Amino acid sequence: MKIMYIECNMGAAGDMLTAAIAEATGDVKACESALNAIEIPGVVYSFEPSTKCGITGTHAEVTVNGEVEDEHIHEHDHSHGHHHHSSLHDIEHIISHLKVSDKVKTDAVEVYKLIAEAESKAHGRDITEIHFHEVGTMDAVADVVGFCTLMEQIKPDQVIVSPVHVGCGEVKCAHGILPVPAPATAHILEGVPVYGGEVKGELTTPTGAALLKHFASRFGSMPVMSVKATGYGMGKKDFERANCVRIMVGETVNNKENDKIIELCCNVDDMTGEEIGYATELLMKQGALDVFTTPVGMKKNRPGILITCLCKPADKEKFAKLIFENTTTIGIRYSFKERFILDRREETVSTKYGDVKVKISEGFGVKKVKPGYDDVSGITDKI
């Protein structure tokens, strides 16, 4: 399983995350070219080497019509002067016309929704009334879309994020002096392990917080993993500590912990087939190892459905919450299970009909090779 670990010892901002993931791909300049090919209006991406406290990494700079914007203006939507403003609908319109995949568009819009919802809570206004300041709008879009694009390139199976350092003190904005973390950032990071007090200043921005919240499978310490690539995304400011986000990409190490799972079960007798289908699909999209249903007989001779969700032990509470939110059950049973698993990897095989991805599983003296359904289906459509 491909794991991405994002280390936020000095917080996270959109540009730092984009630079770190670009380094983690192994080809920063190729990332620069790919992101500029998106053709965000007026935007130019530039990745340059940067050194903080003796550590060399990458700094991502986005210029809009030849100018570098002030992150602390557009990130927090605090300036409401004579400039034009863009609503969430306007942002969605911009993203919908970019040269990126539908998945990237969906991810980027969801990240912006997190920011808009946080601003809505912070300012006590309906989400439809929230506007993003045009100074910085396009480079904020560049940070979000850039990170989402490179995340699609790496395609991690699981994203684990460290507790987030938010900084401490105060930040100056158009409205006045605000506490750190800024209100919008604090709202986004609700439910996320955070800490401060070690470095004065704003270390985590709303854009950075929203990207972490959207992509994180869970928050916690670095797992046991075999690291294949590391990327350092450098911030603009200098501190006594290296001002950077570190992203490590690797594979899980096949040990006993990997063979332990949680089985969550619940019975329902008052949900439609469509509702159950939606819930099981959602659980799979959120990273469940497997979800399946079984017909069962319940009290008062009612036919019912047993919903079973398999997940990693660290994700137990996450999936319990999702099951409660998306089914009618009022109780969930869970138990620890151990399993035998084969080592798995994916390779691409060239055929006369085109490239086909195959899944290879090995172990216990057994080897299994299975072509990917989507690739095979795509080939048969062309024959």
Sequence and secondary structure as in RCSB ss.txt:
>XXXX:A:sequence
MKIMYIECNMGAAGDMLTAAIAEATGDVKACESALNAIEIPGVVYSFEPSTKCGITGTHAEVTVNGEVEDEHIHE
HDHSHGHHHHSSLHDIEHIISHLKVSDKVKTDAVEVYKLIAEAESKAHGRDITEIHFHEVGTMDAVADVVGFCTL
MEQIKPDQVIVSPVHVGCGEVKCAHGILPVPAPATAHILEGVPVYGGEVKGELTTPTGAALLKHFASRFGSMPVM
SVKATGYGMGKKDFERANCVRIMVGETVNNKENDKIIELCCNVDDMTGEEIGYATELLMKQGALDVFTTPVGMKK
NRPGILITCLCKPADKEKFAKLIFENTTTIGIRYSFKERFILDRREETVSTKYGDVKVKISEGFGVKKVKPGYDD
VSGITDKI
>XXXX:A:secstr
 EEEEEE TT   HHHHHHHHHHHHT HHHHHHHHHTT  TTEEEEEEEEEETTEEEEEEEEEETTEE  HHHHT
TT   SSS EEEHHHHHHHHHTSSS HHHHHHHHHHHHHHHHHHHHHHT  GGG EEESTTHHHHHHHHHHHHHH
HHHH  SEEEE  EE EESEEEETTEEEESS HHHHHHTTTS EE SSSBEE   HHHHHHHHHH SEESS  SE
EEEEEEEEE SS  SS  EEEEEEEEE  SGGGGEEEEEEEEESS  HHHHHHHHHHHHHTT SEEEEEEEE GG
G EEEEEEEEE GGGHHHHHHHHHHHSS S  EEEEEE    EEEEEEEEETTEEEEEEEEEETTEEEEEE HHH
HHHHHHH 
